[in-house]
């Protein structure tokens, strides 16, 4: 059987160094372990496999392994094979400075993430099996830059039903997260000659910076109890687009007032401008039915951007844009220069997950879970810190806890000492915005169920 060895064992890239095959192999293995290229616990190929790969006698490899075991570089146990030995870390030299150890916080209330421990693994695996079994061979080749038609069709049905979006599959483009979609839109806007894209005075600097990197300035619209003041768009010279979070402003948590939604659309129609709608957690509303997407008011003037990062998990890297018809080809052209297509297996799985009803069931279950956490947060603060007002609690996975003026930084520092990760409200204020209130942005969606009670207790302990 010629070359039958090629089908067995694990690959190991190694080049013998020095005179003699055995000593050269030993030197190469020692160096790979010493430099960390072969990590402790790594299983090495059998002596037969490595000998065949290197074109040497099997005894040469077996003898090299045996000597390195004797020296303590490797271990060999029956049934476990030959592995890199686990060795104690070397003690620092006298007088050497030790690098500070960055410890993970014991409790995490940072906003921006769902409870990833609740990812529906069993249902996702079932959907993956069904989707991959039914997928045509062509699905695993180079495909439409808009994404798989199965996912675009499933998304069109779901978004129309659940979010009030006008979503023809031909106008949907799948991308690798909201950031990827926003970067694509920044590129397209710049090609259209847009020089400025307005943003809300509270938001994420990574989004603002993406627009700046695309060559756009980012003047900010003040945010108050009714959301962004979109009526000021008409007086903003040179603004050709605006980025909004209308269903649930991030991070203040207020929905965009109906009059201001209408004002934004009126501005876009009269000026030829474009609205970029970030619907990052629109499914999670607790006081009534979710607020519908702004895109439904004018699909030709609004780019709807949605994502699976909050409803399922950020690690999926799946998001979507519902585009005005005139922009579809331009966005696909821009995408072709960056990333031709997103991973097909995950697209097919999400399509099946939505079609089967598993997505709706998961969102409903998580909505109930997050609502319980929100209620527990409000109740604990009312009992243990009654002087503190919590706002932005009608929807989403976070709330804003208002603090006495001048205490924001000290509370976050105290939380750090207690092993609690928190984010202050000022972290999300635009550099050109007026100074605002002190507060904390509490991500109650982030902890696992087992960690939630401890995180909540730690929060109450650090409040002044």
DRENBAVO-517701 format. One record per residue (C-alpha): residue in three letters; x, y, z. Coordinates in steps of 0.05 Angstrom, whole numbers. Example, Ala and Ser with C-alpha at 12.3 -4.5 7.8 and 13.67 -1.06 7.14 Angstrom:
REM DRENBAVO-517701
{"ALA"; {246; -90; 156}}
{"SER"; {273; -21; 143}}
REM end
This chain:
REM DRENBAVO-517701
{"UNK"; {0; 0; 0}}
{"UNK"; {40; 59; -25}}
{"UNK"; {36; 121; 19}}
{"UNK"; {-17; 88; 64}}
{"UNK"; {15; 124; 123}}
{"UNK"; {-12; 190; 97}}
{"UNK"; {-81; 175; 124}}
{"UNK"; {-60; 164; 196}}
{"UNK"; {-37; 206; 255}}
{"UNK"; {-30; 280; 268}}
{"UNK"; {15; 328; 230}}
{"UNK"; {77; 357; 263}}
{"UNK"; {122; 407; 228}}
{"UNK"; {193; 393; 252}}
{"UNK"; {260; 400; 219}}
{"UNK"; {319; 361; 250}}
{"UNK"; {377; 408; 268}}
{"UNK"; {450; 388; 272}}
{"UNK"; {491; 327; 254}}
{"UNK"; {458; 259; 260}}
{"UNK"; {385; 243; 251}}
{"UNK"; {369; 225; 323}}
{"UNK"; {407; 283; 355}}
{"UNK"; {380; 331; 302}}
{"UNK"; {308; 309; 316}}
{"UNK"; {319; 316; 391}}
{"UNK"; {348; 386; 384}}
{"UNK"; {288; 407; 341}}
{"UNK"; {238; 379; 391}}
{"UNK"; {273; 412; 450}}
{"UNK"; {272; 479; 415}}
{"UNK"; {198; 473; 397}}
{"UNK"; {181; 458; 470}}
{"UNK"; {228; 511; 498}}
{"UNK"; {199; 567; 454}}
{"UNK"; {127; 546; 469}}
{"UNK"; {111; 526; 397}}
{"UNK"; {93; 458; 426}}
{"UNK"; {50; 474; 486}}
{"UNK"; {49; 430; 549}}
{"UNK"; {2; 372; 540}}
{"UNK"; {7; 372; 463}}
{"UNK"; {3; 301; 437}}
{"UNK"; {58; 283; 388}}
{"UNK"; {50; 237; 328}}
{"UNK"; {66; 163; 339}}
{"UNK"; {137; 143; 325}}
{"UNK"; {112; 106; 263}}
{"UNK"; {75; 166; 235}}
{"UNK"; {131; 216; 248}}
{"UNK"; {183; 169; 219}}
{"UNK"; {142; 162; 156}}
{"UNK"; {132; 237; 151}}
{"UNK"; {207; 250; 159}}
{"UNK"; {229; 191; 117}}
{"UNK"; {272; 161; 172}}
{"UNK"; {273; 95; 209}}
{"UNK"; {220; 85; 262}}
{"UNK"; {273; 66; 314}}
{"UNK"; {306; 134; 304}}
{"UNK"; {242; 170; 326}}
{"UNK"; {228; 120; 381}}
{"UNK"; {298; 128; 410}}
{"UNK"; {292; 205; 407}}
{"UNK"; {225; 203; 442}}
{"UNK"; {252; 157; 496}}
{"UNK"; {312; 201; 511}}
{"UNK"; {270; 264; 514}}
{"UNK"; {223; 229; 563}}
{"UNK"; {282; 212; 606}}
{"UNK"; {305; 285; 604}}
{"UNK"; {235; 309; 625}}
{"UNK"; {216; 343; 560}}
{"UNK"; {163; 292; 542}}
{"UNK"; {118; 242; 578}}
{"UNK"; {95; 174; 553}}
{"UNK"; {37; 135; 583}}
{"UNK"; {1; 74; 559}}
{"UNK"; {-62; 94; 522}}
{"UNK"; {-44; 168; 524}}
{"UNK"; {13; 169; 474}}
{"UNK"; {73; 215; 477}}
{"UNK"; {60; 286; 500}}
{"UNK"; {97; 350; 517}}
{"UNK"; {111; 349; 591}}
{"UNK"; {77; 400; 637}}
{"UNK"; {132; 439; 671}}
{"UNK"; {131; 489; 727}}
{"UNK"; {142; 561; 706}}
{"UNK"; {213; 587; 717}}
{"UNK"; {222; 632; 777}}
{"UNK"; {238; 704; 759}}
{"UNK"; {311; 724; 764}}
{"UNK"; {332; 764; 825}}
{"UNK"; {317; 837; 816}}
{"UNK"; {273; 825; 755}}
{"UNK"; {207; 863; 752}}
{"UNK"; {146; 818; 750}}
{"UNK"; {92; 836; 701}}
{"UNK"; {26; 852; 735}}
{"UNK"; {-26; 797; 729}}
{"UNK"; {-92; 819; 698}}
{"UNK"; {-146; 781; 734}}
{"UNK"; {-214; 770; 706}}
{"UNK"; {-268; 803; 748}}
{"UNK"; {-309; 757; 793}}
{"UNK"; {-372; 791; 769}}
{"UNK"; {-388; 823; 702}}
{"UNK"; {-442; 876; 692}}
{"UNK"; {-412; 906; 629}}
{"UNK"; {-464; 924; 577}}
{"UNK"; {-465; 900; 506}}
{"UNK"; {-470; 824; 513}}
{"UNK"; {-525; 773; 524}}
{"UNK"; {-520; 714; 571}}
{"UNK"; {-478; 671; 526}}
{"UNK"; {-485; 612; 574}}
{"UNK"; {-558; 609; 550}}
{"UNK"; {-540; 597; 478}}
{"UNK"; {-589; 543; 453}}
{"UNK"; {-536; 491; 437}}
{"UNK"; {-581; 431; 429}}
{"UNK"; {-632; 467; 384}}
{"UNK"; {-575; 499; 344}}
{"UNK"; {-543; 431; 333}}
{"UNK"; {-609; 401; 309}}
{"UNK"; {-618; 459; 261}}
{"UNK"; {-547; 451; 236}}
{"UNK"; {-557; 377; 222}}
{"UNK"; {-621; 389; 184}}
{"UNK"; {-592; 449; 145}}
{"UNK"; {-527; 415; 125}}
{"UNK"; {-562; 350; 106}}
{"UNK"; {-608; 388; 59}}
{"UNK"; {-557; 437; 32}}
{"UNK"; {-537; 430; -42}}
{"UNK"; {-464; 419; -57}}
{"UNK"; {-461; 488; -90}}
{"UNK"; {-475; 520; -22}}
{"UNK"; {-403; 506; -1}}
{"UNK"; {-371; 541; -61}}
{"UNK"; {-364; 615; -75}}
{"UNK"; {-433; 645; -72}}
{"UNK"; {-475; 708; -77}}
{"UNK"; {-442; 765; -37}}
{"UNK"; {-510; 782; -9}}
{"UNK"; {-510; 715; 28}}
{"UNK"; {-546; 650; 22}}
{"UNK"; {-616; 656; -7}}
{"UNK"; {-643; 610; 47}}
{"UNK"; {-622; 658; 102}}
{"UNK"; {-644; 720; 64}}
{"UNK"; {-713; 690; 53}}
{"UNK"; {-720; 669; 126}}
{"UNK"; {-698; 737; 149}}
{"UNK"; {-746; 773; 103}}
{"UNK"; {-805; 734; 132}}
{"UNK"; {-783; 743; 204}}
{"UNK"; {-766; 817; 200}}
{"UNK"; {-831; 834; 165}}
{"UNK"; {-871; 796; 218}}
{"UNK"; {-832; 813; 281}}
{"UNK"; {-800; 881; 268}}
{"UNK"; {-846; 914; 216}}
{"UNK"; {-790; 917; 164}}
{"UNK"; {-803; 918; 89}}
{"UNK"; {-753; 863; 73}}
{"UNK"; {-750; 833; 4}}
{"UNK"; {-696; 778; 2}}
{"UNK"; {-664; 812; -58}}
{"UNK"; {-651; 874; -15}}
{"UNK"; {-618; 837; 44}}
{"UNK"; {-543; 831; 50}}
{"UNK"; {-513; 785; 103}}
{"UNK"; {-449; 810; 136}}
{"UNK"; {-402; 791; 193}}
{"UNK"; {-432; 833; 249}}
{"UNK"; {-459; 903; 255}}
{"UNK"; {-390; 934; 254}}
{"UNK"; {-376; 901; 186}}
{"UNK"; {-442; 928; 159}}
{"UNK"; {-429; 998; 184}}
{"UNK"; {-360; 998; 154}}
{"UNK"; {-390; 978; 87}}
{"UNK"; {-441; 1034; 92}}
{"UNK"; {-387; 1085; 109}}
{"UNK"; {-350; 1065; 46}}
{"UNK"; {-413; 1071; 3}}
{"UNK"; {-432; 1139; 34}}
{"UNK"; {-363; 1166; 19}}
{"UNK"; {-369; 1143; -54}}
{"UNK"; {-434; 1182; -57}}
{"UNK"; {-398; 1245; -36}}
{"UNK"; {-425; 1247; 35}}
{"UNK"; {-378; 1285; 81}}
{"UNK"; {-414; 1280; 148}}
{"UNK"; {-457; 1228; 183}}
{"UNK"; {-493; 1253; 246}}
{"UNK"; {-492; 1207; 307}}
{"UNK"; {-527; 1208; 374}}
{"UNK"; {-490; 1243; 431}}
{"UNK"; {-488; 1177; 469}}
{"UNK"; {-466; 1113; 434}}
{"UNK"; {-405; 1071; 418}}
{"UNK"; {-340; 1104; 397}}
{"UNK"; {-322; 1043; 355}}
{"UNK"; {-381; 1061; 310}}
{"UNK"; {-363; 1134; 306}}
{"UNK"; {-290; 1116; 291}}
{"UNK"; {-311; 1071; 234}}
{"UNK"; {-347; 1128; 201}}
{"UNK"; {-287; 1174; 213}}
{"UNK"; {-241; 1121; 181}}
{"UNK"; {-286; 1122; 120}}
{"UNK"; {-273; 1197; 113}}
{"UNK"; {-336; 1223; 147}}
{"UNK"; {-342; 1273; 204}}
{"UNK"; {-391; 1255; 259}}
{"UNK"; {-428; 1315; 288}}
{"UNK"; {-472; 1293; 346}}
{"UNK"; {-547; 1302; 359}}
{"UNK"; {-565; 1315; 432}}
{"UNK"; {-603; 1259; 466}}
{"UNK"; {-656; 1272; 518}}
{"UNK"; {-716; 1236; 548}}
{"UNK"; {-748; 1229; 479}}
{"UNK"; {-686; 1204; 443}}
{"UNK"; {-642; 1240; 393}}
{"UNK"; {-665; 1310; 372}}
{"UNK"; {-675; 1293; 300}}
{"UNK"; {-708; 1359; 287}}
{"UNK"; {-639; 1390; 288}}
{"UNK"; {-617; 1350; 226}}
{"UNK"; {-644; 1404; 180}}
{"UNK"; {-597; 1455; 209}}
{"UNK"; {-536; 1410; 207}}
{"UNK"; {-495; 1434; 147}}
{"UNK"; {-466; 1381; 102}}
{"UNK"; {-497; 1321; 137}}
{"UNK"; {-517; 1267; 87}}
{"UNK"; {-532; 1210; 135}}
{"UNK"; {-550; 1196; 208}}
{"UNK"; {-538; 1135; 252}}
{"UNK"; {-595; 1123; 301}}
{"UNK"; {-617; 1071; 352}}
{"UNK"; {-692; 1087; 349}}
{"UNK"; {-722; 1026; 383}}
{"UNK"; {-678; 1031; 445}}
{"UNK"; {-626; 1086; 447}}
{"UNK"; {-558; 1061; 469}}
{"UNK"; {-541; 1069; 525}}
{"UNK"; {-595; 1115; 554}}
{"UNK"; {-650; 1065; 538}}
{"UNK"; {-704; 1112; 513}}
{"UNK"; {-744; 1098; 449}}
{"UNK"; {-744; 1152; 395}}
{"UNK"; {-808; 1193; 403}}
{"UNK"; {-858; 1183; 345}}
{"UNK"; {-852; 1257; 326}}
{"UNK"; {-777; 1251; 322}}
{"UNK"; {-781; 1188; 281}}
{"UNK"; {-824; 1226; 231}}
{"UNK"; {-776; 1285; 233}}
{"UNK"; {-718; 1240; 215}}
{"UNK"; {-755; 1210; 156}}
{"UNK"; {-778; 1279; 132}}
{"UNK"; {-706; 1303; 134}}
{"UNK"; {-682; 1243; 94}}
{"UNK"; {-736; 1253; 41}}
{"UNK"; {-726; 1328; 33}}
{"UNK"; {-650; 1326; 34}}
{"UNK"; {-636; 1261; -1}}
{"UNK"; {-602; 1237; 62}}
{"UNK"; {-598; 1166; 89}}
{"UNK"; {-617; 1139; 158}}
{"UNK"; {-575; 1081; 185}}
{"UNK"; {-620; 1044; 235}}
{"UNK"; {-583; 1003; 288}}
{"UNK"; {-635; 954; 314}}
{"UNK"; {-587; 919; 361}}
{"UNK"; {-636; 891; 412}}
{"UNK"; {-705; 909; 385}}
{"UNK"; {-736; 842; 404}}
{"UNK"; {-727; 853; 479}}
{"UNK"; {-782; 899; 503}}
{"UNK"; {-818; 886; 569}}
{"UNK"; {-873; 937; 579}}
{"UNK"; {-911; 925; 514}}
{"UNK"; {-901; 899; 443}}
{"UNK"; {-832; 916; 414}}
{"UNK"; {-826; 983; 380}}
{"UNK"; {-828; 972; 305}}
{"UNK"; {-769; 988; 261}}
{"UNK"; {-762; 1058; 233}}
{"UNK"; {-747; 1028; 165}}
{"UNK"; {-821; 1012; 154}}
{"UNK"; {-835; 1087; 147}}
{"UNK"; {-792; 1094; 85}}
{"UNK"; {-753; 1033; 60}}
{"UNK"; {-718; 1075; 6}}
{"UNK"; {-688; 1124; 56}}
{"UNK"; {-671; 1077; 113}}
{"UNK"; {-617; 1024; 117}}
{"UNK"; {-639; 973; 170}}
{"UNK"; {-582; 938; 207}}
{"UNK"; {-597; 878; 250}}
{"UNK"; {-555; 826; 285}}
{"UNK"; {-556; 759; 320}}
{"UNK"; {-505; 784; 371}}
{"UNK"; {-556; 801; 425}}
{"UNK"; {-612; 752; 409}}
{"UNK"; {-564; 692; 403}}
{"UNK"; {-489; 704; 412}}
{"UNK"; {-436; 753; 387}}
{"UNK"; {-391; 694; 368}}
{"UNK"; {-436; 676; 310}}
{"UNK"; {-413; 738; 273}}
{"UNK"; {-478; 743; 234}}
{"UNK"; {-515; 807; 218}}
{"UNK"; {-556; 834; 161}}
{"UNK"; {-573; 898; 124}}
{"UNK"; {-639; 912; 91}}
{"UNK"; {-622; 963; 37}}
{"UNK"; {-657; 1013; -8}}
{"UNK"; {-662; 980; -76}}
{"UNK"; {-614; 1031; -107}}
{"UNK"; {-557; 1012; -58}}
{"UNK"; {-557; 936; -63}}
{"UNK"; {-507; 930; -120}}
{"UNK"; {-462; 984; -91}}
{"UNK"; {-459; 950; -23}}
{"UNK"; {-444; 883; -56}}
{"UNK"; {-387; 916; -96}}
{"UNK"; {-359; 946; -32}}
{"UNK"; {-365; 880; 4}}
{"UNK"; {-328; 844; -52}}
{"UNK"; {-266; 885; -36}}
{"UNK"; {-269; 867; 38}}
{"UNK"; {-303; 801; 49}}
{"UNK"; {-338; 765; -8}}
{"UNK"; {-384; 722; 35}}
{"UNK"; {-400; 701; 106}}
{"UNK"; {-391; 629; 129}}
{"UNK"; {-443; 585; 94}}
{"UNK"; {-455; 532; 149}}
{"UNK"; {-476; 584; 200}}
{"UNK"; {-519; 620; 149}}
{"UNK"; {-555; 556; 132}}
{"UNK"; {-563; 538; 205}}
{"UNK"; {-592; 605; 224}}
{"UNK"; {-641; 601; 166}}
{"UNK"; {-665; 533; 191}}
{"UNK"; {-666; 558; 263}}
{"UNK"; {-713; 615; 242}}
{"UNK"; {-757; 573; 196}}
{"UNK"; {-767; 519; 248}}
{"UNK"; {-793; 568; 300}}
{"UNK"; {-734; 556; 346}}
{"UNK"; {-711; 628; 340}}
{"UNK"; {-779; 655; 363}}
{"UNK"; {-781; 606; 421}}
{"UNK"; {-711; 625; 442}}
{"UNK"; {-725; 700; 439}}
{"UNK"; {-788; 692; 480}}
{"UNK"; {-753; 650; 532}}
{"UNK"; {-696; 700; 538}}
{"UNK"; {-745; 758; 541}}
{"UNK"; {-776; 727; 603}}
{"UNK"; {-708; 713; 633}}
{"UNK"; {-681; 783; 622}}
{"UNK"; {-746; 814; 647}}
{"UNK"; {-739; 774; 713}}
{"UNK"; {-668; 800; 720}}
{"UNK"; {-690; 871; 706}}
{"UNK"; {-744; 865; 759}}
{"UNK"; {-694; 836; 809}}
{"UNK"; {-646; 893; 795}}
{"UNK"; {-700; 945; 806}}
{"UNK"; {-725; 911; 870}}
{"UNK"; {-655; 903; 899}}
{"UNK"; {-639; 976; 887}}
{"UNK"; {-705; 999; 916}}
{"UNK"; {-690; 959; 979}}
{"UNK"; {-616; 970; 988}}
{"UNK"; {-602; 1035; 952}}
{"UNK"; {-669; 1073; 950}}
{"UNK"; {-637; 1140; 936}}
{"UNK"; {-612; 1117; 867}}
{"UNK"; {-657; 1124; 806}}
{"UNK"; {-654; 1071; 752}}
{"UNK"; {-678; 1087; 681}}
{"UNK"; {-679; 1058; 611}}
{"UNK"; {-712; 994; 637}}
{"UNK"; {-770; 986; 588}}
{"UNK"; {-728; 944; 540}}
{"UNK"; {-660; 916; 524}}
{"UNK"; {-606; 882; 565}}
{"UNK"; {-581; 941; 606}}
{"UNK"; {-604; 998; 651}}
{"UNK"; {-576; 1065; 671}}
{"UNK"; {-565; 1077; 745}}
{"UNK"; {-559; 1151; 761}}
{"UNK"; {-506; 1172; 811}}
{"UNK"; {-493; 1234; 852}}
{"UNK"; {-453; 1286; 814}}
{"UNK"; {-378; 1273; 817}}
{"UNK"; {-382; 1201; 841}}
{"UNK"; {-381; 1162; 775}}
{"UNK"; {-306; 1149; 773}}
{"UNK"; {-299; 1132; 846}}
{"UNK"; {-356; 1081; 843}}
{"UNK"; {-325; 1046; 783}}
{"UNK"; {-258; 1045; 819}}
{"UNK"; {-290; 1015; 881}}
{"UNK"; {-324; 963; 838}}
{"UNK"; {-257; 944; 807}}
{"UNK"; {-227; 932; 877}}
{"UNK"; {-287; 887; 892}}
{"UNK"; {-278; 847; 829}}
{"UNK"; {-339; 876; 794}}
{"UNK"; {-335; 900; 722}}
{"UNK"; {-378; 962; 710}}
{"UNK"; {-380; 1016; 657}}
{"UNK"; {-393; 1089; 671}}
{"UNK"; {-443; 1129; 630}}
{"UNK"; {-390; 1180; 610}}
{"UNK"; {-353; 1126; 571}}
{"UNK"; {-408; 1129; 518}}
{"UNK"; {-412; 1205; 511}}
{"UNK"; {-390; 1235; 445}}
{"UNK"; {-328; 1277; 449}}
{"UNK"; {-367; 1338; 424}}
{"UNK"; {-427; 1329; 469}}
{"UNK"; {-444; 1374; 528}}
{"UNK"; {-426; 1346; 597}}
{"UNK"; {-481; 1303; 625}}
{"UNK"; {-505; 1266; 686}}
{"UNK"; {-463; 1216; 726}}
{"UNK"; {-485; 1144; 721}}
{"UNK"; {-470; 1071; 710}}
{"UNK"; {-492; 1029; 651}}
{"UNK"; {-511; 962; 682}}
{"UNK"; {-511; 902; 634}}
{"UNK"; {-559; 854; 668}}
{"UNK"; {-559; 809; 608}}
{"UNK"; {-485; 792; 613}}
{"UNK"; {-479; 746; 675}}
{"UNK"; {-499; 673; 673}}
{"UNK"; {-558; 651; 715}}
{"UNK"; {-511; 624; 767}}
{"UNK"; {-472; 688; 770}}
{"UNK"; {-529; 738; 770}}
{"UNK"; {-545; 739; 845}}
{"UNK"; {-472; 750; 863}}
{"UNK"; {-463; 805; 812}}
{"UNK"; {-526; 841; 838}}
{"UNK"; {-502; 836; 910}}
{"UNK"; {-433; 863; 890}}
{"UNK"; {-466; 922; 855}}
{"UNK"; {-506; 942; 916}}
{"UNK"; {-444; 938; 961}}
{"UNK"; {-404; 988; 920}}
{"UNK"; {-457; 1042; 915}}
{"UNK"; {-441; 1104; 958}}
REM end
